[in-house]
Amino acid sequence: MKNYNVFSTICLGAFIILFSLIINGVSFGSLGKIAIISMFLFPLLGAVFGMKGKKGIGKWLLIILNILALITIGYLLLLSGMGEA
């Protein structure tokens, strides 16, 4: 299991898919909070996998993209008030 860069890419892809579904107005019903929490956890997990990945530019690119995704969803949660609830 040395393919941590692949797992990091999968986590980033899952975040992008969930983010685009929410932006397009897809209703998750009662699973909405789980979707929001998973949108916060996928980039966090992707950054951890990226840190364990092989050396190179791809490793640092995945770390930066996952951290940017984490900052983005954290900022949007703070703006919407979900961070206080």
C-alpha positions, 0 to 999 in steps of 0.5 A, spaced: 500 500 500 504 505 497 500 508 492 498 514 497 498 519 492 492 515 488 488 515 495 489 522 495 487 523 488 480 519 490 479 523 496 480 530 492 475 527 486 470 525 491 470 532 494 469 535 487 463 530 486 460 532 492 461 539 491 459 540 484 452 536 486 451 541 492 452 547 488 447 544 482 442 543 487 441 536 488 438 534 495 441 529 499 434 529 504 436 527 511 443 525 509 445 532 508 449 533 514 453 527 512 454 529 506 457 536 508 461 532 514 464 528 508 466 534 504 470 536 510 473 530 511 475 528 504 480 533 503 483 532 510 484 525 509 487 526 502 492 531 505 494 526 510 495 521 504 498 526 500 503 527 506 505 519 506 505 519 498 512 518 494 516 524 493 515 529 487 511 535 485 505 530 484 505 529 492 506 537 493 500 538 488 495 534 491 497 536 498 496 544 496 489 542 492 487 538 498 488 544 503 485 549 498 479 544 498 479 544 506 480 551 506 474 552 501 469 548 505 471 551 512 470 558 509 463 556 506 461 552 512 463 559 516 459 563 512 453 559 512 452 558 519 453 551 519 460 551 523 456 554 529 450 549 529 
